[in-house]
Amino acid sequence: MKDIHKSVIALSLLGLSLSSHAGIANGKVKVLKLDVQNKILMVRVMNDQGQSGLSEPPSCATWHHHLAVKYTGTEEQKALMTLLTTAQASSANVRIVGKNTCVAGTNAEEIMDVELSVR
């Protein structure tokens, strides 16, 4: 059966160029957490083998969630939260590209770009 993309949504938080050392996560959203006190949205992506879907993260990325963004409630951040919630609820695959830097005060790589694929 031919795979047909019903929807591809890309959200770029910042138009920064990719570094060859930035982490890239491919897989399904397994954990999505909004830390209200510290204003951080965190996500963990797992591949089909149940392993972390994040490849080549920067050395600062050692948290269980691996990818994060400071969450202050901007329209872009709300769109990101909606996209990740949708991906998790529908078991859709996502591709998240990191900035090659960690969110200040965390050990999680900052999210630069997210793509959701529904087949």
Secondary structure, DSSP 8 states (H G I E B T S, - for coil): -----SEEEEEESS-----TTS-EEEEEEEEEEEETTTTEEEEEEE-TTSSB-EES--TT--SSS-EEEE----HHHHHHHHHHHHHHHHT-EEEEEEEEEE-TTSSSEEEEEEEEEE-
